[in-house]
Amino acid sequence: MGSSNIAYIHEEAKGVAKNYKKAAEFYELAVAQGENEALLDLARIYEKGGYGLTKNLKKSKEYEAQWDELQDSDS
């Protein structure tokens, strides 16, 4: 849970400058640590872009697809 919390701090500028690039790095780390919900956060910020992160709709859709696959495998 720690990595996604740090990502949120950077995404929402809670005591630091808003930085989607750093947020994405921590959300990716969170996914690698098994926090699959962070896939949706990654999809959202790549869809918006800005604050140091290049908008990337392809990546956004890839993260959404990964989330969908996980949901299907849980059914």
Backbone hydrogen bonds, N-H to C=O, Kabsch-Sander energy under -0.5 kcal/mol:
donor,donor_aa,acceptor,acceptor_aa,energy
5,N,1,M,-1.6
6,I,2,G,-2.1
7,A,3,S,-2.3
8,Y,4,S,-2.3
9,I,5,N,-1.9
10,H,6,I,-1.7
11,E,7,A,-2.5
12,E,8,Y,-2.9
13,A,9,I,-0.6
14,K,9,I,-2.0
15,G,13,A,-1.4
19,N,10,H,-2.3
20,Y,51,Y,-1.5
21,K,51,Y,-1.3
23,A,19,N,-2.1
24,A,20,Y,-2.8
25,E,21,K,-1.8
26,F,22,K,-2.2
27,Y,23,A,-2.7
28,E,24,A,-2.7
29,L,25,E,-1.9
30,A,26,F,-2.3
31,V,27,Y,-2.3
32,A,28,E,-2.2
33,Q,29,L,-1.4
34,G,31,V,-2.0
35,E,30,A,-3.0
36,N,34,G,-1.6
38,A,35,E,-1.9
39,L,36,N,-2.0
40,L,37,E,-1.2
41,D,37,E,-0.9
42,L,38,A,-2.5
43,A,39,L,-2.4
44,R,40,L,-2.2
45,I,41,D,-2.4
46,Y,42,L,-2.3
47,E,43,A,-1.6
48,K,44,R,-1.7
49,G,45,I,-3.2
50,G,53,L,-3.2
53,L,50,G,-1.5
56,N,46,Y,-2.3
60,S,56,N,-2.2
61,K,57,L,-2.4
62,E,58,K,-2.1
63,Y,59,K,-2.5
64,E,60,S,-2.1
65,A,61,K,-2.5
66,Q,62,E,-2.3
67,W,63,Y,-2.1
68,D,64,E,-2.6
69,E,65,A,-2.6
70,L,66,Q,-2.1
71,Q,67,W,-2.2
72,D,68,D,-2.5
73,S,69,E,-2.2
74,D,70,L,-1.2
75,S,71,Q,-0.7
75,S,72,D,-0.7
